Amino acid sequence: MKRRGILLAALLLAGCATVRPEAAPAPAVSPKLAGMQYLYGSGEAAAISRQAWNALSSYVADEIKAGRRRGVVLAPGATLDAPRFEDCAGKPPAAVFDVDETVLLNLGTEYDDLTGAPGRPFGPRWDAWEKSKSPAVAPTSGAKAALDELRKLGVTVIFNSNRSAENAAQTAATIDAAGLGPAEYGKTLFLMGDDATGSRKDGRRATIAARWCVIAMGGDQLGDFSDLFNAIPDVQARRAATGLPGIAPLWGHGWFVLPNPVYGSALKGDADAIFPADKRWHAPATASKETH
């Protein structure tokens, strides 16, 4: 009888085991997560951002106190090999900045991108975000203090963004609500659709430089400084262009870059495009064997 009870218990346990649901598979990790961890979550990204803004405000303060007017907007016809700059004579000083991930962190829409249903088209979702005037944004680390300091120095702060001109009122309200304004469309806010050049910014920069002496620019993409960078298709050639003799001295001296590993023109190229042929290495087979 005792043995029969043990057998019955064993059968019952076996039955339970057969109907127990399988463990749910681990959720897929978005390939964007690492970049978002860095940009929106890490102290390292915050420190780099503050470093850029501190350097920018110090540079501008030195220029103003010294009475210098050195424009940093490339003039029409200039090249990266032979840069020339818009004339500054008689113009008041200004500094020009991209908006998204330069002065403003789009925390809300990036959270939605990371956690929402995959495969959604970008355009309609981003348009809804622009129109939302959502409070789910924050200034990039150090941006507010730097922009406030520039205004105290008498430097006009101007925003040049690829947000849509159709959403100008909402974009201005978002910038102002984040404490980064004032942003006044057509005066200190320029947007995609203001001219016929689409997402290219050189036309808008020329419009700004016709009125102001632009002594500093900030952005998270090379196109925030010149469209000439984005005309270079080769990844390594584009990288090398940042070190050309007339361009290299501008970084930290008029041109200031903010980190963005989440999206944009920097995220291009496969392994062969990124790594030069003479800089590739594979660990020897013996290095992959475990020793006991």
C-alpha positions in Angstrom: 0.0 0.0 0.0 2.8 2.3 0.9 4.6 1.6 -2.4 1.3 2.2 -4.3 1.1 5.6 -2.6 4.6 6.5 -3.6 3.9 5.5 -7.2 0.7 7.5 -7.3 2.6 10.6 -6.0 5.3 10.2 -8.6 2.7 9.9 -11.4 1.0 13.1 -10.1 4.3 15.0 -10.0 5.1 13.7 -13.5 1.7 14.9 -14.7 2.2 18.3 -13.2 5.6 18.5 -14.9 4.0 17.8 -18.3 1.4 20.6 -18.0 3.8 23.2 -16.5 4.1 26.0 -19.1 7.5 26.6 -20.6 9.5 29.6 -19.4 8.8 32.6 -21.5 11.7 33.5 -23.8 13.8 36.5 -22.7 12.6 39.7 -24.4 14.7 40.7 -27.4 17.2 43.5 -26.6 16.9 46.5 -28.9 20.1 47.3 -30.8 19.5 50.9 -29.8 19.7 50.1 -26.1 23.4 50.5 -25.7 23.4 54.0 -27.3 20.5 55.1 -25.1 22.1 53.7 -22.0 25.1 55.9 -22.8 23.4 59.1 -23.9 20.4 59.2 -21.6 21.6 57.2 -18.6 25.3 57.5 -18.1 27.3 59.9 -16.1 30.0 59.7 -18.7 27.7 61.3 -21.4 26.6 63.9 -18.9 30.2 64.8 -18.2 31.1 65.0 -21.9 28.1 67.3 -22.4 29.1 69.6 -19.5 32.7 69.6 -20.8 31.5 70.8 -24.2 29.3 73.5 -22.8 31.9 74.7 -20.3 34.4 74.9 -23.1 31.9 76.8 -25.3 31.0 79.4 -22.7 34.6 80.0 -21.8 35.6 80.3 -25.5 32.8 82.8 -26.2 33.5 84.8 -23.0 37.2 85.1 -24.1 36.2 86.2 -27.6 33.8 88.9 -26.3 36.1 90.2 -23.7 38.9 90.5 -26.2 36.6 92.3 -28.6 37.2 89.7 -31.4 34.6 89.0 -34.1 35.7 85.7 -35.8 32.9 84.1 -37.8 32.7 80.3 -37.9 30.0 79.9 -40.6 31.6 78.7 -43.9 31.0 81.1 -46.7 29.3 80.1 -50.0 31.9 78.4 -52.3 34.2 77.4 -49.4 35.4 73.9 -49.2 36.7 71.8 -46.3 40.1 71.8 -48.0 40.0 75.6 -48.3 37.6 77.0 -45.7 36.5 80.6 -45.9 34.1 82.2 -43.5 31.2 84.7 -43.6 32.2 88.3 -43.0 31.4 89.6 -39.5 32.0 93.3 -40.0 29.4 95.5 -38.2 27.3 92.5 -37.1 26.2 91.7 -33.5 27.5 88.4 -32.1 25.5 85.2 -32.0 25.9 81.5 -31.3 23.9 78.9 -33.3 22.8 75.5 -32.0 21.0 72.5 -33.2 18.1 71.5 -30.9 17.6 67.7 -30.7 20.3 66.0 -28.6 22.3 69.2 -28.6 20.4 71.5 -26.3 17.4 69.2 -25.7 17.2 65.5 -24.8 14.1 63.8 -26.3 13.6 61.4 -23.5 9.9 60.7 -24.1 10.1 59.8 -27.8 13.2 57.7 -27.3 11.6 55.8 -24.5 8.6 55.2 -26.8 11.0 54.0 -29.5 12.7 51.6 -27.2 9.7 50.1 -25.5 6.9 50.5 -28.1 5.9 48.1 -30.9 8.7 47.5 -33.4 8.4 48.4 -37.0 6.4 51.7 -36.6 7.2 54.3 -39.3 9.4 57.1 -37.9 7.8 60.1 -39.7 4.3 60.0 -38.2 5.6 59.2 -34.8 8.2 62.0 -34.8 5.6 64.5 -36.2 3.3 63.6 -33.3 6.2 64.1 -30.9 6.9 67.6 -32.3 3.3 68.5 -31.9 2.9 67.1 -28.4 4.8 69.9 -26.5 5.5 67.0 -24.1 7.2 67.7 -20.8 9.2 64.5 -21.3 12.3 66.4 -22.4 15.3 67.8 -20.5 18.2 70.1 -21.3 21.4 68.4 -22.2 23.8 68.6 -19.2 25.3 72.0 -18.9 23.2 73.6 -21.7 21.0 75.9 -19.7 23.9 77.4 -17.7 25.9 77.9 -20.9 23.0 79.5 -22.8 22.2 81.8 -19.9 25.9 82.9 -19.7 26.0 83.6 -23.5 22.9 85.9 -23.2 24.5 87.7 -20.3 27.5 88.4 -22.5 25.3 90.0 -25.1 25.4 87.0 -27.5 22.2 86.1 -29.3 21.3 82.4 -29.0 19.9 81.1 -32.2 18.4 77.6 -32.8 18.8 75.9 -36.3 16.8 72.7 -36.3 15.5 70.1 -38.7 12.2 70.0 -36.9 9.4 71.0 -39.2 8.5 74.7 -39.8 4.9 73.5 -39.7 5.4 72.8 -36.0 7.2 76.0 -35.2 4.9 77.1 -32.4 5.1 73.8 -30.7 8.9 73.6 -31.0 9.3 77.1 -29.6 7.1 76.2 -26.7 9.1 73.1 -26.0 12.4 75.0 -26.0 11.0 77.7 -23.8 9.4 75.1 -21.4 12.8 73.4 -21.0 14.2 76.7 -19.8 16.4 77.2 -22.9 14.5 80.0 -24.6 13.4 82.4 -25.7 13.0 80.9 -29.1 11.2 83.1 -31.6 10.4 81.6 -35.0 12.0 83.6 -37.8 14.3 85.5 -35.5 16.0 83.1 -33.1 14.5 79.8 -34.4 15.1 78.4 -37.9 13.5 75.2 -39.1 13.3 72.7 -41.9 11.0 74.2 -44.5 12.2 77.7 -44.1 13.9 77.3 -47.5 14.0 74.7 -50.3 17.1 72.8 -49.0 15.3 70.2 -46.9 17.4 68.9 -44.1 20.5 70.7 -45.3 21.3 73.6 -43.0 23.8 75.7 -44.9 21.1 77.9 -46.4 19.7 78.7 -43.0 23.2 79.3 -41.7 23.8 81.8 -44.5 20.5 83.6 -43.6 21.6 83.8 -40.0 25.1 84.9 -40.9 23.8 87.7 -43.1 22.5 89.4 -39.9 24.7 88.1 -37.1 28.4 87.4 -36.6 28.2 83.7 -35.6 31.2 83.2 -33.3 30.2 79.7 -32.1 28.1 76.7 -33.2 27.1 73.6 -31.4 25.6 70.3 -32.6 25.6 66.5 -32.4 26.1 65.9 -36.1 28.7 67.1 -38.5 25.9 68.6 -40.7 25.3 71.1 -37.8 28.5 72.8 -38.9 28.6 72.3 -42.7 26.6 70.3 -45.2 30.0 69.6 -46.9 30.6 66.8 -44.4 27.5 64.9 -45.4 28.4 65.1 -49.1 31.3 62.7 -48.4 30.0 59.1 -48.9 33.0 57.2 -47.6 33.1 56.7 -43.8 36.8 57.0 -43.4 37.1 60.0 -45.7 34.4 61.8 -43.8 36.2 61.0 -40.6 39.5 62.3 -42.0 37.8 65.5 -43.2 37.4 66.6 -39.6 41.2 66.7 -39.3 42.0 68.8 -42.4 44.4 71.7 -41.7 41.7 74.4 -41.9 39.1 72.4 -40.1 40.9 70.7 -37.2 41.6 74.0 -35.2 37.8 74.8 -35.2 36.9 72.0 -32.8 36.7 73.6 -29.4 37.5 77.0 -31.0 34.2 78.0 -32.5 32.7 74.5 -33.3 31.6 72.3 -30.4 30.3 68.8 -30.6 27.8 67.0 -28.3 27.7 63.2 -28.0 25.0 61.2 -29.8 25.4 57.4 -30.2 21.6 56.9 -30.7 20.9 58.2 -34.2 22.1 60.3 -37.0 24.8 60.6 -39.7 27.6 59.2 -37.5 26.0 55.7 -37.4 27.2 54.4 -40.8 29.4 51.7 -42.1 29.9 48.0 -41.6 33.1 46.4 -40.2 35.0 46.7 -43.5 34.1 50.4 -43.8 34.9 51.3 -40.2 38.2 49.4 -39.7 41.1 50.1 -42.2 42.5 47.0 -43.8 45.9 47.4 -42.0 44.3 47.8 -38.6 42.4 44.5 -38.4 43.3 41.7 -36.0 42.0 38.3 -35.0 42.9 36.5 -31.8 44.8 33.3 -32.4 42.9 30.1 -32.1 44.7 29.1 -28.9 43.5 32.3 -27.2 39.9 31.1 -27.4 40.5 27.8 -25.7 39.7 27.6 -22.0 42.4 26.3 -19.7 41.5 24.1 -16.7 
